[in-house]
Every structure is written in structure tokens, then in C-alpha cells.
Amino acid sequence: MIRSAVLLLTLTGAIGSCTAPPAGAPAAARANGGQCFLASQVNSFTAVGNGDVDVKVGAGHYYRLTLGGFCPQVDWSTRVGIHSVGGGNFVCQGYDAELIVPDPSGMQRCPVTSVQAISKEQYLADHK
């Protein structure tokens, strides 16, 4: 089931693309060939198991986020927030962001340990 990413926190920015990163992009974005995105541009997500979450960003960019630690509520949640950490707005690599997941006892913070761009075909194949 594909779910919408409802941002629970105030997040800012615009999408990074597969082309040259914007002038204000961090060194990781430039080194990563522009394979970055901004948390505010995520419009859907799906938990795919094994601590991974696939996200759709903008009109056609897809990423697999690997979560560190224990984050069981993401499998059942219909909304999450993505919070970029470390002072920047771009999510380019592990530890650039955390997933904020509603939990019966409050909000669960799940660190993103890896960010990988995936194809639309891979995104769709994993969600059948």
C-alpha cells in the first residue's frame, strides 16, 4: 500500500535532481552527482521490510531509505515526517535525516542510515 507522507514538522526546501545540484547544495550532493532530495518534497512512502522505506519525491524521483535501530511503527503508519538533520536541508546520504513516526506513546525518531536512488521500475516492483 502506498501512503502519503504527511509532514509532521515544518520542513523546507526544493527537490534535488539527477542533474547538477544547486549552488547551495552540500559537498555530499556535489560528490553524489546530485542524487539528493529535500525532505519537504517527499509525497509518498512505503515500508518495504527489513528496515527499509521507499519514498517518492516530486513527480518522478525515487529513493530507498534504510533505517537504523528499531522502528516497528513505520510498517503500520499512514503518515510520517522526514526531518533533515545536521544543519542542512538536503538528504543525500545516511545520517542526513530521520523519519518521524507517530507512536501510541508519542513520536518515534528513526535515523536514516543509508539513502539510495532507485528506478521507478524498482519502486513499483517492490510495491506489488
Secondary structure, 3 states (H helix, E strand, C coil): CCEECCCCCCCCCCCCCCCCCCCCCCHHHHHCCCCCEEHHHEEEEEEEECCEEEEEECCCEEEEEEECCCCHHHHCCCCCEEEECCCCCEECCCCCEEEEEEECCEEEEEEEEEEEEECHHHHHHCCC
